[in-house]
Structures are given as C-alpha cells and as structure tokens.
Amino acid sequence: MGVSEGSEEVIVMVPSISDPKWNKFVANLSAGTVRATELPTKMFVNRLKIKVMFDQSEAVKKTVIGEAHEYFTKNQDALKADIQLIFG
Amino acid sequence: MKSLMTVQEASDLILDGKKLLIAGDEALLAKLPRGEWIGGTSPYFMSEDGGLCSREQLQVTVLPAMVLSTRIETYEASELERIPRDYMSNGFSYVLIPAFTKAHKKFAHDCSTWPGVFDRPLVGWITGIEVQDVGKQTPKVVNGKSGEISASKAAVMHVELPPEIIARANIINLFSQGGGDTITFPASGFDITECNVNGQLRSFAEYIEERKIDKKLPLVADYLGAMVNVSIQSVNADADKVSLYAPVFIGQEYRFANPVADYETEFRKELEAREIEPVFTCNCILNYLYANLEGKKTGHIVGPITFGEIAYMLLNQTLVYLTFESK
C-alpha cells in the first residue's frame, strides 16, 4: 500500500492486488464490518458480501479481490473517502 | 426558473439549445421539437408549489451550462448491460425505463452485476402513467434527439462534465429497518411464494396476513448503511403469491420498515441536515400516495414522481438525487 503525504492531506492509495490488506478486506466482507460513505461503494460491496457469503472458496475470493481492486483503482478520484475508510 | 412549464416554454428551451430532462404526459412530450432532451411519461410531479398530478404541464430540468456534451441512446432489454460501457469518461448517466416492461424487470434483476455499473452515477426513473390508467395505457420514454417514442426500450442520456467537476448520486430514504423478524428469500424475484422468517421456511403471503403487516411499509435491506426498500404491490393469499415493486435478492436480509409518522416533516428535517442543492431529483409514487403529498412540499426539492427510482439500482419509496461537486 502506498501513502503519499501532501502538505494538506494524507492520501491513501488503493493497495496493489498482492497486498495482504485484500485478504483482510475479504475477511471483513464475511464479518459484515466493511464501512463506506459513497452510495455506489455501499451497493458494490454489498454485492461482493453476498457473493462471499455463498462461496468462500479461494477462487471466489480471488474473483472478489479482482473486482474490488478494479473498482477502487478505476474510481480512486471519486472514492478517496472510501479508500481511506477501508484501507487506511 | 420554475420547473413546471407549458409545451411552448419547454419548446423554446429546446430550440435555444438547452440540454433538458423532461417528464410529462405522452401527448405533451410528443409535441416537443427535436433537440438535446430525453423524456419520460409521468403526470405526477413535486413542484415548487407542492405535489400535483397534471396532464397539462411538463416538468423540466435544465442541465447547467457547464455540461460539455450529451449523448442519447436507447437500449432494448437485451442491450441494457451495454449502458456502463457507454458512460462518459467524467459525468453521469440518466436512465428512463418504461414500467411493466421486460427492460424494467431485466434492469431490476441484473444491473448490479453489470461490469462497471458503479463507475459513474447512474440515476433516473421508471416511467409511469396516471394510476387510474394502469392497464389501459402504457408508460413511454422519448429520445428527444431522434424523436423516437418507445414503450419497451430504455432511453439514456450520457452526460459529460468538465474534469474539475464530479457528479454524485445519493438517496433519501425515510424508512429504516424495524425491530421485527429477519426475512430472507430462497430465490430472487418480483413474485414471491416462500421466505425464511428467522431461518424458518414458510409462505410469505401467509406470514404477511398472519402478522397483519401494513402493506404500505416496505421491506428494508441494509446495504452497508444505505437502506434499500422493496415495496409490496399485492398479496394474494389464495394464490400464495406476493408481488413486489422491485426484486428481493437471495442472501440479502430484510426487515419490514418502521412507520414514518409524518413524511413531510421528517423529510424536511433530513433535507436540512444534508444541505444539498440537487441538479436532479425524483421521488416515488408510493410516497406521493401513501403520504398524501398532493399539495404538500418536500422542502425545496422538485422533480418527477415515479414508478420506481434509479440510483444504480431500482429503488422503491425513496428519493434519488444527483449533485455536482468540485473535485
């Protein structure tokens, strides 16, 4: 995970796909403890949560991490608060 | 500028090159000239003077001058998954889908699984008709650019914003999960026979009748703090079937909502807490009917009253709004 420190704010970056933080993200999905502020993240993560609930295989975890990594990476400008909340 | 207009006033804006989102009766929409607009049928509006039903006026949202460009597309039910692929690089998309159609059901069932659907704000509504005309007339959408009027396709305006502006979609839902039973469903869908009540499989229709549940109260699911409603359309105990205005999803936990004591007052409180100046809003026909919003105001919020609200997903009994922010 990279953190760039500017003079005004600390920006949490999206962890690389191999970062152990993703395993924690999946564990938090299962435990229902992921928090978010933006509506699209709430809806997106809720879908992943259901997916993991039905199948906790490594293959599904890998798919979920791939989808989440893509979502947060593509939308990091709009999702700074959620990225901070989830990976900070 | 007031949101309710005559055909002539709306036509003047179209001919002036304004980019518009329009709601109104089909006969009025059909009279408008071609231009940068998209329209859906509904005679119900929340106006500056309160809620009303009118077939003589259109409700017009004028997109601000900062909008760089728009692209209007129509999609068959089988093509809806393409919507996210057509998103602008920065902006939002505004979708209209006729009620009771294959496109309506397909969107409601599948949209959250479409790759990229959450990458830009997707807001809009399910188009309707006057309640007394359900079964006699069909809701429509209009592509103002081409003049196409459709009773089956979704119409979408993809809107491009300047790089320094970001659009955000959000909701105001006055309903919250009540303290009653946890309900899950063995299958996703609009038409339900069985449910699990606190883990026990049983007839959903029988459960609703036995508990004398107020059918004006929606089922509420908690999506990480966002309350997502599913409203009851009808309960047929003889056929052992409950029809819903949006699908329930397998694996999702639902509870029936707590009642809202005074919609108008509670809404105003929620609005004051948020301090928002939305570019666009829409609210649900069920809120309009159940909370008797005719002649009543929902703060300074104006917009069409609809047969289903869309903020990425199909919602019920919820106000959807879109705001612009500086990045």
Interface residues (C-beta under 8 A of the other chain):
Chain A: V34 R35 A36 E38 L39 P40 T41 K42 M43 F44 V45 N46 R47 I50 M53 F54 Y71 K74 N75 D77 A78
Chain B: S112 T113 G116 F118 D119 P121 I166 R168 A169 N170 I171 Y223 L224 G225 A226 V228 F249 I250 G251 Q252 A311 Y312 M313 K327
